[in-house]
Amino acid sequence: MIKEYYSIKNDSACELVIQKSRFICECFKVESEKEALERLAAVKKKYSDATHHCYAYSVGLDTVYKRHSDDGEPSGTAGMPILSVIENNGLRGVIAVVTRYFGGVKLGAGGLVRAYSKACSEAVAAAEKIKMALSATGEIIIDYNFFNPVERFIRNSGDTVILSTDYGENIIVNVVTHAAWEDVEKEVLNICSGAASLKKTGEIFYAW
């Protein structure tokens, strides 16, 4: 199983006008092919009067699914250039859709490749690239007296984040960490002089 991959932090969009044609690229972070196709359908509905809706996506972790479409543009001039931008940035879990309103001036194969590549590149840059790393999740159960020093340790660690805090008879702090769980456990037990209970609950991909 892979340990990390890159995706985008935010959905984004950009618009270019090249030789009177409008190129609108929208990038979305997606978790599956189903979600990618839903995003594509929404863009097609939003710009239902456009000439072309060219796209590419890359989804999946151990098994990566990649698809692209020229949607009526000359073969290889739209979908593949979009996919190349996604791949060159090392992205997964992303779909980019470039909508074109034809302006009456033919761009030629080279011009189309440059236009679709540039539109996708600008949208990806606006979305911000982030690293998703396989990280441990867990519970830290402590007495109220130890909450402040434990919270301070987590806040200053740089590799552990509090996801939620439950207040009851004791405090249950739910965390995600990019550090070894055993190291977090050792540090918290040291802070609490052994009076803490810790349990690793699973693993998720988390943006660091």
N, C-alpha and C positions, 0 to 999 in steps of 0.2 A: 504493500500500500504506500502511496506517495505521502511524503511528510509535509510538503508545502507546494503552493502554486500561487500565481498572480491573478488577480481579478481587478475590477474597477470599484472604486469607493462609492461613486454616485452615478445615477442615470444622467445622461447629458445629451445635448443637441447642438448642432451648428448649421449654418446656412452659407452657401457660396453661390455667387452668380458668375458663371463662366460663359462667355460668348452668348449671352442672353438666356441661357438655361439656368434654372434654379436647381441646386443640389442641396437637399436637406438630409443630414445624417442624424439619426437618433440611436444612441447606445444604451443598452439596458443590461443590468446584472440579472442573470437568470440561473435557476437551479436545475433545470431539466429541458429536454427537447420540447415537451408539452408547453412549458412556460414560454420558451423561445417562440414557438409558433403562435401562441396567444398574443405575444407582443407584436409579432409581424402582422397578424390579423388586425390588431388595433391601429397600427400605423396605416395600413391599407384603407381602413375605414375613415381614418382622420383625413387622409389626403386621397380621397376616392376619385378625384378628377385628375390625378397625376398621370404622367406618361409611363413611368417605370417605378417599380419598387424592388430594387436590387438589395440582396442581403447576404450575410454570412454569419454563422455562429459556431462556437466551440463550447461544448458542455461535457460534463462527466469528469471523473477523477482517474481511477485506474483504467477504465475504458473511456476513451474520448470520442465523442461524436461530433463530426464536422460536416457542415452542409453549406452550400452557397448557390446562388441563383443570379443569372444575368437578366432575368425577367424581360426578354425581348431585345436587349442590347446585343451587339455582336458578341459571339462566343469568346469568353475569356477577358472581356473588357471591363467587367463590373464586379461580379460575385467573387472571382478569384483575387482581384486586387484588394477587395475589402477583407477577405479571409487572410491575405498576406499581412495586412496591417495588424490584425488580431494575433496571428502567429508570431510575427516579428517582435511584438511586445510581450510574448510569452503568456498570453491571457487565456483563461478558461472561465466558463460560466458567464459568457458574454454573447449577446447578439447585437449586430450593427445593421441597421436598415438605412439605405440611402435612397431617398425619393427624388425623382427627377421630373421637373416640368420642362419639357423641350421648348427651346426658345427660337427654333427655326434655323439655327446654324449648326451644321454637322461638324463634330469635333474630330472625327477620324479615330481609329483604334487607339493610337498613342495618346490623343487628347482625352479620350474617355477613361483610359487607365489612370492617367494623372489626376483627372477630376475626381473619380471615385476614391482613389487612394488618399487624396488630400482631404476630402470631406470626412472620411473615416478617421484619418490621423488627427484632425483637429478635434473631433468629437471625443476620441479616446484620451487625448491630452487634457481636455476639459473635465473628463470624468475622474481623473486621478487614479494612478495605478497603485494597488496595495498588495501586500504579501499576506496570504492566508496560510497560517501554519497549524498543523495538527497539535492540539493543546489539550492538556488534562483538565477536567472539571472535578470539583470536589466540595465537600462540606467541612467547615471548621466549626465545631461546637465548643463554645467557651462561656465562662461566667462573665457577667456584666463588668466585673472589675478589670478584666483583661481586654475588653473590647478596644479601648483607645490605643494601647501599645500595639495590638495586632493590626488594627486598621492603619496605624502609622507605618508599620513594617510593610504592609501590602502596598500602600500608596507610594512608598519610597523605593520599592523593589524594581520597578520598571518592567518586570516580566510576569506580574500577577495582577489580576483585576477582579474587583468585587462585582458579581453579577446581581446579587440581591442579598438582603439581610432580613431574617425572620426573628422577631422578638417574642419570646415565650418565657418559660421557666429559665432557659438559657438562651444565649444568642446563637443562631445558626447563620454562619456567613458562607454563602455560596460563591465560589471563585472559579476562575479559569486561569491557567498558568502555562507559560511557555517553558518554564523551568522544570526540572525533574520533580515529580510529586514528592519523592522522598526528601528532597532538600527543603521544600516548603514545610513539610511535616516536621522535620528536625528543627527548623527555625522557630516555628510556632510553639512547639513543645518547650523549647528553651526559654522563650518569652514568658510562657505560662507556668514555668517550673514543673512541667509535666501534667498540669491540670487542664488538659484539652483533649478533645476527641476529634480525629480527622479521618475522613473516608474519601477515597477517590471514587467518583461516581461514573466516569466515562471519558470520552474524548470527542472533541469537536474541532472543526476548522474555524479559527478566529483571526480577525484582522489585527496585526500588530504594526 
